[in-house]
């Protein structure tokens, strides 16, 4: 990602607003942007979703093919997650192989899905030790206005929720829905000075000193966590972040109909 510069005037403006409990776009400190979800938007994919958090947009596609299981998990299917920042999504994005930021984001999304056991990988076994279903999740940032983590997470999750295993294509029987067990939701909080805000836009994210992304499952268990930035969170702030993650996870699941 190329360097992005935000003026000190802009930074000071954001900080002053936050000290008065306000944000540039009029949201409350713990208020998410509007979420929009479109599923089955890629005809050639086995599952897909296009998700917007305000102006931030990510599209995810799932492709499922037969393959060989890992030697240490002979009866489990395989899940692989990748992320690309398309140059058209933001001036700071450049072409070429995925950079560190894209790799980190893909790993955070993957960890939330994997650790929540959203996909029942044992049901993806075709013949133990020989053949299993391999599930590839490809995510693309189409527009970046902050908080790609939560946008990408929800796009991947909804793509998996709509995915159908193509048994017929490989002469293995009738097609079946991908076996899913829950809806893991990631919630990102940023710290600017001593203020915590939910779902940061690009400018807020850029001027923040620390970022925390927390993924919960349907019953509020913490399944994944990733900190970014050079700043730190106090124990009390961490508790606030965990509470926000649980509460916001409930809200998002209502939006997706769970």
C-alpha positions as CSV (number, residue, x, y, z in Angstrom):
1,X,0.0,0.0,0.0
2,X,1.4,3.4,-0.9
3,X,1.7,6.2,1.6
4,X,-1.4,8.3,2.4
5,X,-1.2,11.7,4.0
6,X,-3.9,13.3,6.1
7,X,-3.2,16.9,7.1
8,X,-2.7,17.9,10.8
9,X,-5.7,20.1,10.4
10,X,-7.9,17.1,9.5
11,X,-6.4,15.1,12.3
12,X,-7.1,17.8,14.9
13,X,-10.6,18.2,13.5
14,X,-11.4,14.5,14.0
15,X,-9.9,14.6,17.5
16,X,-11.9,17.7,18.6
17,X,-15.1,16.2,17.4
18,X,-14.5,13.0,19.3
19,X,-13.8,14.8,22.5
20,X,-17.3,16.2,22.2
21,X,-18.7,12.8,21.4
22,X,-19.2,13.5,17.7
23,X,-18.0,12.1,14.4
24,X,-17.6,13.7,11.0
25,X,-20.5,11.7,9.5
26,X,-22.8,12.3,12.4
27,X,-22.6,8.9,13.9
28,X,-22.4,8.1,17.6
29,X,-19.1,6.7,18.8
30,X,-20.5,3.2,19.0
31,X,-22.7,3.4,15.9
32,X,-22.0,1.3,12.7
33,X,-22.5,2.6,9.2
34,X,-25.4,1.3,7.2
35,X,-24.9,-2.3,6.1
36,X,-25.9,-3.5,2.6
37,X,-25.7,-7.2,1.5
38,X,-26.3,-8.7,-1.9
39,X,-25.9,-12.5,-2.2
40,X,-25.5,-14.8,-5.2
41,X,-24.0,-11.9,-7.2
42,X,-21.3,-14.0,-9.1
43,X,-22.9,-16.5,-11.4
44,X,-19.7,-18.6,-11.9
45,X,-19.1,-19.0,-8.1
46,X,-20.6,-21.6,-5.9
47,X,-21.4,-18.9,-3.4
48,X,-21.0,-15.1,-3.3
49,X,-21.8,-11.9,-1.6
50,X,-21.3,-8.2,-2.0
51,X,-21.2,-6.2,1.2
52,X,-21.1,-2.5,2.0
53,X,-20.3,-0.8,5.3
54,X,-21.2,2.8,4.3
55,X,-18.9,3.5,1.3
56,X,-16.6,0.5,2.0
57,X,-17.4,-2.4,-0.3
58,X,-16.0,-5.9,-0.6
59,X,-17.1,-8.8,-2.8
60,X,-16.4,-12.4,-2.0
61,X,-16.7,-15.5,-4.0
62,X,-16.5,-19.2,-3.0
63,X,-15.3,-22.0,-5.3
64,X,-15.5,-25.6,-4.1
65,X,-13.6,-28.4,-5.9
66,X,-12.5,-31.9,-5.0
67,X,-8.9,-32.3,-3.7
68,X,-6.6,-34.2,-1.5
69,X,-6.8,-33.8,2.3
70,X,-3.9,-32.7,4.5
71,X,-2.0,-35.7,6.0
72,X,-2.9,-34.6,9.6
73,X,-6.6,-34.1,8.8
74,X,-7.5,-37.0,6.5
75,X,-11.2,-36.7,7.1
76,X,-11.6,-32.9,6.9
77,X,-12.2,-30.6,4.0
78,X,-9.9,-27.7,3.3
79,X,-10.7,-23.9,3.6
80,X,-8.4,-21.3,2.0
81,X,-8.9,-17.6,2.2
82,X,-7.4,-14.9,0.0
83,X,-7.8,-11.1,-0.2
84,X,-6.9,-8.6,-3.0
85,X,-6.9,-4.8,-2.7
86,X,-7.9,-3.6,-6.2
87,X,-6.2,-0.4,-7.2
88,X,-9.6,1.1,-8.2
89,X,-10.7,0.8,-4.5
90,X,-8.4,3.5,-3.2
91,X,-5.5,5.7,-4.3
92,X,-3.3,4.0,-1.7
93,X,-3.7,0.6,-3.3
94,X,-1.2,-0.6,-5.9
95,X,-1.3,-3.4,-8.4
96,X,0.7,-6.6,-8.0
97,X,0.7,-9.5,-5.5
98,X,-1.1,-9.1,-2.2
99,X,0.8,-7.0,0.3
100,X,1.2,-7.4,4.0
101,X,-2.1,-5.6,4.8
102,X,-4.1,-7.8,2.4
103,X,-2.4,-11.0,3.8
104,X,-3.2,-9.9,7.4
105,X,-6.8,-9.2,6.5
106,X,-7.3,-12.6,4.9
107,X,-5.7,-14.3,7.9
108,X,-8.0,-12.5,10.3
109,X,-11.1,-13.4,8.3
110,X,-9.9,-17.0,7.9
111,X,-9.2,-17.3,11.7
112,X,-12.7,-16.1,12.6
113,X,-14.3,-18.6,10.3
114,X,-12.0,-21.5,11.2
115,X,-12.0,-20.9,15.0
116,X,-15.8,-20.5,15.2
117,X,-16.1,-23.8,13.3
118,X,-18.6,-22.1,10.9
119,X,-18.0,-24.7,8.3
120,X,-18.4,-28.4,9.4
121,X,-15.2,-29.5,7.6
122,X,-15.8,-33.2,8.5
123,X,-18.9,-33.1,6.3
124,X,-16.6,-32.1,3.4
125,X,-14.9,-35.5,3.4
126,X,-15.7,-37.5,0.3
127,X,-13.4,-40.5,0.8
128,X,-11.3,-40.4,4.0
129,X,-7.6,-40.0,3.2
130,X,-8.2,-39.7,-0.5
131,X,-10.6,-37.0,-1.5
132,X,-12.3,-34.0,0.2
133,X,-14.0,-30.8,-0.8
134,X,-11.6,-27.8,-0.9
135,X,-13.3,-24.5,-0.3
136,X,-11.6,-21.4,-1.7
137,X,-12.8,-18.0,-0.5
138,X,-11.6,-15.1,-2.6
139,X,-12.3,-11.5,-1.4
140,X,-11.8,-8.3,-3.3
141,X,-11.9,-4.7,-2.0
142,X,-14.0,-2.6,-4.4
143,X,-14.1,0.6,-2.4
144,X,-12.1,1.5,0.7
145,X,-13.5,4.0,3.2
146,X,-12.2,2.3,6.3
147,X,-12.9,-0.9,8.2
148,X,-12.2,-3.5,5.5
149,X,-11.8,-6.1,8.2
150,X,-15.5,-6.2,9.2
151,X,-16.7,-5.7,5.6
152,X,-14.6,-8.5,4.3
153,X,-15.6,-10.8,7.2
154,X,-19.3,-10.4,6.5
155,X,-18.8,-10.8,2.7
156,X,-16.9,-14.1,3.2
157,X,-19.5,-15.3,5.8
158,X,-22.5,-14.5,3.6
159,X,-20.8,-16.1,0.6
160,X,-20.2,-19.3,2.6
161,X,-23.9,-19.2,3.8
162,X,-25.1,-19.2,0.2
163,X,-22.6,-21.7,-1.1
164,X,-23.7,-25.0,-2.7
165,X,-21.3,-27.9,-3.1
166,X,-21.3,-29.0,-6.8
167,X,-21.7,-32.7,-6.4
168,X,-23.4,-33.1,-9.8
169,X,-20.6,-31.4,-11.6
170,X,-18.2,-34.1,-10.5
171,X,-20.6,-37.0,-10.7
172,X,-20.8,-37.5,-7.0
173,X,-24.5,-37.1,-6.4
174,X,-26.9,-34.3,-5.9
175,X,-25.8,-30.8,-5.0
176,X,-25.9,-29.9,-1.3
177,X,-25.6,-26.6,0.6
178,X,-22.3,-26.0,2.3
179,X,-22.7,-27.3,5.9
180,X,-22.5,-24.2,8.2
181,X,-23.1,-24.0,11.9
182,X,-23.0,-20.3,12.8
183,X,-22.4,-16.7,11.7
184,X,-19.1,-15.4,13.0
185,X,-19.1,-11.6,13.1
186,X,-16.0,-9.4,13.4
187,X,-16.2,-6.0,15.1
188,X,-13.5,-3.5,14.7
189,X,-12.8,-0.7,17.3
190,X,-10.2,2.0,16.9
191,X,-8.6,4.2,19.5
192,X,-8.0,7.9,18.8
193,X,-6.4,9.7,21.7
194,X,-8.3,8.1,24.5
195,X,-11.6,7.6,22.7
196,X,-12.9,4.3,21.4
197,X,-15.0,4.3,18.2
198,X,-16.8,1.5,16.4
199,X,-16.6,0.9,12.6
200,X,-14.0,3.6,11.7
201,X,-14.1,5.3,8.3
202,X,-10.9,5.8,6.4
203,X,-9.8,9.0,8.0
204,X,-10.6,7.8,11.5
205,X,-8.8,4.6,10.9
206,X,-5.7,6.4,9.6
207,X,-5.3,8.8,12.5
208,X,-6.0,6.1,15.2
209,X,-3.2,4.9,17.4
210,X,-4.6,1.3,17.8
211,X,-7.1,-1.0,16.3
212,X,-8.7,-4.1,17.7
213,X,-10.8,-6.6,15.7
214,X,-12.8,-9.2,17.6
215,X,-14.8,-12.1,16.2
216,X,-17.7,-13.7,18.1
217,X,-19.9,-16.7,17.3
218,X,-23.7,-16.9,17.7
219,X,-23.6,-17.3,21.5
220,X,-21.1,-14.5,22.1
221,X,-18.0,-16.6,22.5
222,X,-14.8,-14.9,21.5
223,X,-13.3,-16.8,18.6
224,X,-10.6,-14.5,17.2
225,X,-8.8,-11.3,18.0
226,X,-6.3,-9.1,16.1
227,X,-4.6,-5.9,17.3
228,X,-3.1,-3.4,14.9
229,X,-1.3,-0.1,15.3
230,X,1.5,1.0,17.6
231,X,-0.8,2.2,20.4
232,X,-2.2,0.1,23.3
233,X,-5.5,-0.6,25.1
234,X,-5.9,-0.5,28.9
235,X,-7.6,-3.4,30.6
236,X,-10.7,-1.3,31.1
237,X,-10.7,-0.3,27.3
238,X,-10.3,-4.0,26.4
239,X,-13.3,-4.8,28.5
240,X,-15.3,-2.1,26.6
241,X,-14.2,-3.5,23.3
242,X,-15.2,-7.0,24.2
243,X,-18.7,-5.7,25.3
244,X,-19.1,-3.8,22.0
245,X,-18.1,-6.8,20.0
246,X,-20.8,-9.0,21.6
247,X,-23.5,-6.3,21.3
248,X,-22.6,-5.4,17.7
249,X,-22.4,-9.1,16.8
250,X,-26.0,-9.6,17.9
251,X,-27.1,-6.5,15.8
252,X,-25.4,-7.8,12.7
253,X,-26.9,-11.2,13.0
254,X,-30.3,-9.7,13.1
255,X,-29.5,-7.9,9.8
256,X,-28.5,-11.1,8.1
257,X,-31.6,-12.9,9.4
258,X,-30.0,-15.2,12.0
